[in-house]
Amino acid sequence: MNSTLVAPPITRFETAQATAITATVRNRHGSYRTTARVVGLVYLAGFVVGIVGNILIQSVLGASNHLSTVSANSMALGIGAMLWLMAVAGDAAHGILMFPILKQHGERLAIGYLAARIVDAVFIAVWVLLAQVQIPLGSEYLKTAASDAAYLQTLSAVSVQTSQYAYAIAMSSLGVAGLILNYTLYRVRLVPRLLAVWGLVGYAIILCGMVSENRL
């Protein structure tokens, strides 16, 4: 498994579907007009926030020996983490906002989608918090004698490895959520079926990729 902290992908079909869902739900379900608009805004805001947060985090933790430089760049890492936590809140909010819309077409699917989105949000939060663990480790690394530095490097490697498992669980949950959403969109024609099929394929790739990469 890759030992680098990696941000969850921002998928183009998510953004396209946000626009389509907003327009279609607004037309077919007038009472959910505000909800549809908010869902679209959550998608787009998550897109922007996720990209900026990822750039900041990777600029710090992407260094070959990040423990020696993370303390000096802790502000950038903290801002990146804050942005990702905002995206996490958006993930959970999206599940909540879509629940009443999806419930009209299947309560079990709506509950499954909400649960998968919450799991995704929780484990992405864990991933972000584990990135922050590198700050105190880096601070101690600079004050520690060379003979003890290996211990801190080991702790750093363990936290990174743990973050990868959190990331894998989050992405697997995202894949499940996406499959549920796009299956519902396809079945009830809330968006053009070609767009729903595109989403099904994309989320299936995410799920299968996570499962194959992290299998024992």
C-alpha positions as CSV (number, residue, x, y, z in Angstrom):
1,M,0.0,0.0,0.0
2,N,1.3,3.5,-0.8
3,S,2.6,5.2,2.3
4,T,1.8,8.7,1.1
5,L,-1.2,10.6,2.4
6,V,-3.6,10.8,-0.6
7,A,-6.7,12.9,-0.9
8,P,-10.0,11.4,-2.1
9,P,-10.5,12.1,-5.8
10,I,-12.9,14.8,-6.9
11,T,-14.9,13.2,-9.7
12,R,-16.2,15.1,-12.7
13,F,-19.4,13.0,-12.9
14,E,-20.3,14.1,-9.3
15,T,-20.2,17.7,-10.5
16,A,-22.2,17.0,-13.6
17,Q,-24.7,15.0,-11.6
18,A,-25.1,17.8,-9.1
19,T,-26.1,20.2,-11.9
20,A,-28.5,17.6,-13.4
21,I,-30.1,16.7,-10.1
22,T,-30.6,20.3,-9.2
23,A,-32.3,21.1,-12.5
24,T,-34.4,17.9,-12.6
25,V,-35.5,17.8,-9.0
26,R,-36.4,21.5,-9.3
27,N,-38.7,20.7,-12.3
28,R,-40.3,17.5,-11.0
29,H,-40.5,18.3,-7.3
30,G,-41.3,21.9,-6.7
31,S,-41.4,21.5,-2.9
32,Y,-37.7,20.4,-2.9
33,R,-36.5,23.4,-5.0
34,T,-34.4,24.8,-2.2
35,T,-33.0,21.4,-1.3
36,A,-32.0,20.8,-4.9
37,R,-30.2,24.1,-5.1
38,V,-28.3,23.4,-1.8
39,V,-27.3,19.9,-3.0
40,G,-25.8,21.5,-6.1
41,L,-23.9,24.1,-4.1
42,V,-22.6,21.4,-1.7
43,Y,-21.2,19.5,-4.6
44,L,-19.5,22.5,-6.1
45,A,-18.2,23.9,-2.8
46,G,-16.8,20.4,-2.0
47,F,-15.0,20.4,-5.3
48,V,-13.3,23.7,-4.7
49,V,-12.5,23.2,-1.0
50,G,-11.2,19.7,-1.6
51,I,-8.7,20.8,-4.3
52,V,-7.4,23.7,-2.3
53,G,-7.1,21.5,0.9
54,N,-5.3,18.8,-1.0
55,I,-2.8,21.2,-2.5
56,L,-2.0,22.5,1.0
57,I,-1.7,19.2,2.7
58,Q,0.4,17.6,-0.1
59,S,2.7,20.6,-0.2
60,V,3.7,19.8,3.4
61,L,3.5,16.0,3.6
62,G,4.7,15.3,0.1
63,A,8.3,16.0,1.1
64,S,10.7,13.1,1.2
65,N,11.4,13.8,4.9
66,H,8.4,15.7,6.0
67,L,9.1,15.3,9.8
68,S,12.0,17.8,9.4
69,T,9.9,20.5,7.7
70,V,6.3,19.9,9.0
71,S,6.7,22.2,12.0
72,A,7.7,25.2,9.9
73,N,4.7,24.6,7.6
74,S,2.2,23.7,10.2
75,M,-0.1,26.6,9.3
76,A,-0.5,25.4,5.7
77,L,-1.2,21.9,7.0
78,G,-3.7,23.2,9.5
79,I,-5.6,25.3,6.9
80,G,-5.6,22.3,4.5
81,A,-7.1,20.1,7.2
82,M,-9.7,22.7,8.1
83,L,-10.8,22.9,4.5
84,W,-11.1,19.1,4.3
85,L,-13.2,19.0,7.5
86,M,-15.5,21.5,5.7
87,A,-15.7,19.1,2.8
88,V,-16.5,16.3,5.3
89,A,-19.4,18.3,6.7
90,G,-20.6,18.7,3.1
91,D,-20.4,14.9,2.5
92,A,-22.6,14.3,5.6
93,A,-24.9,17.2,4.6
94,H,-25.4,15.8,1.1
95,G,-26.6,12.5,2.5
96,I,-29.0,14.3,4.8
97,L,-30.3,16.6,2.1
98,M,-30.8,13.9,-0.5
99,F,-32.6,11.6,2.0
100,P,-36.1,13.0,1.6
101,I,-35.7,13.0,-2.2
102,L,-34.4,9.4,-2.4
103,K,-37.0,8.3,0.2
104,Q,-39.8,8.9,-2.3
105,H,-38.3,6.2,-4.5
106,G,-37.2,3.7,-1.8
107,E,-36.7,4.1,1.9
108,R,-34.1,1.4,2.2
109,L,-32.0,2.9,-0.6
110,A,-32.3,6.4,1.0
111,I,-31.2,5.0,4.4
112,G,-28.3,3.1,2.8
113,Y,-27.2,6.2,0.9
114,L,-27.3,8.4,4.1
115,A,-25.4,5.7,6.1
116,A,-22.7,5.3,3.4
117,R,-22.2,9.1,3.2
118,I,-21.9,9.4,7.0
119,V,-19.3,6.6,7.1
120,D,-17.4,8.3,4.3
121,A,-17.4,11.6,6.2
122,V,-16.3,10.0,9.5
123,F,-13.3,8.1,8.0
124,I,-12.2,11.1,5.9
125,A,-12.2,13.1,9.2
126,V,-10.0,10.4,10.7
127,W,-7.7,10.6,7.7
128,V,-7.4,14.4,8.1
129,L,-6.8,14.2,11.9
130,L,-4.1,11.6,11.3
131,A,-2.4,14.1,9.0
132,Q,-2.4,16.5,11.9
133,V,-0.5,14.0,14.1
134,Q,2.5,14.7,11.9
135,I,2.8,18.2,13.5
136,P,3.7,17.2,17.1
137,L,5.8,14.3,15.7
138,G,7.7,16.7,13.6
139,S,8.2,19.1,16.5
140,E,9.7,16.3,18.6
141,Y,11.8,15.0,15.7
142,L,13.6,18.4,15.6
143,K,14.4,18.3,19.3
144,T,15.4,14.6,19.5
145,A,18.8,13.2,19.2
146,A,19.7,11.2,16.1
147,S,19.7,7.9,18.0
148,D,16.0,8.4,19.0
149,A,14.8,9.8,15.6
150,A,14.1,6.4,14.3
151,Y,11.4,5.9,16.9
152,L,9.5,9.0,15.8
153,Q,9.9,8.1,12.1
154,T,8.3,4.7,13.0
155,L,5.4,6.4,14.7
156,S,5.0,8.7,11.7
157,A,5.0,5.7,9.3
158,V,2.4,3.9,11.5
159,S,0.1,7.0,11.5
160,V,0.5,7.3,7.7
161,Q,-0.3,3.7,7.3
162,T,-3.4,3.9,9.5
163,S,-4.5,7.0,7.6
164,Q,-4.4,4.9,4.4
165,Y,-6.8,2.3,5.9
166,A,-9.1,5.2,6.9
167,Y,-8.9,6.6,3.4
168,A,-9.6,3.1,1.9
169,I,-12.7,2.7,4.1
170,A,-13.9,6.2,3.2
171,M,-13.5,5.7,-0.5
172,S,-15.1,2.3,-0.4
173,S,-18.1,3.8,1.4
174,L,-18.1,6.6,-1.2
175,G,-18.3,4.0,-3.9
176,V,-21.2,2.3,-2.3
177,A,-23.0,5.6,-1.8
178,G,-22.4,6.5,-5.4
179,L,-23.8,3.2,-6.7
180,I,-26.9,3.6,-4.6
181,L,-27.5,7.1,-5.8
182,N,-26.9,6.4,-9.4
183,Y,-29.0,3.2,-9.3
184,T,-31.9,5.3,-8.0
185,L,-31.3,8.0,-10.5
186,Y,-31.3,5.4,-13.3
187,R,-34.3,3.5,-12.1
188,V,-36.6,6.5,-11.7
189,R,-35.1,8.7,-14.4
190,L,-34.3,11.7,-12.2
191,V,-31.4,12.5,-14.6
192,P,-30.7,11.3,-18.1
193,R,-29.9,7.6,-18.0
194,L,-26.6,8.0,-19.8
195,L,-25.4,10.3,-17.0
196,A,-26.6,7.8,-14.4
197,V,-24.7,5.0,-16.2
198,W,-21.6,7.2,-16.3
199,G,-21.9,7.6,-12.5
200,L,-22.4,3.8,-11.9
201,V,-19.3,3.0,-13.9
202,G,-17.2,5.7,-12.1
203,Y,-18.2,4.7,-8.6
204,A,-17.8,1.0,-9.5
205,I,-14.2,1.8,-10.5
206,I,-13.6,3.6,-7.2
207,L,-15.0,0.7,-5.1
208,C,-13.3,-2.0,-7.0
209,G,-10.0,-0.1,-7.0
210,M,-10.1,0.3,-3.2
211,V,-11.0,-3.3,-2.6
212,S,-8.3,-4.6,-4.9
213,E,-5.6,-2.3,-3.6
214,N,-6.3,-3.0,0.1
215,R,-7.1,-6.7,0.0
216,L,-5.1,-8.9,2.4
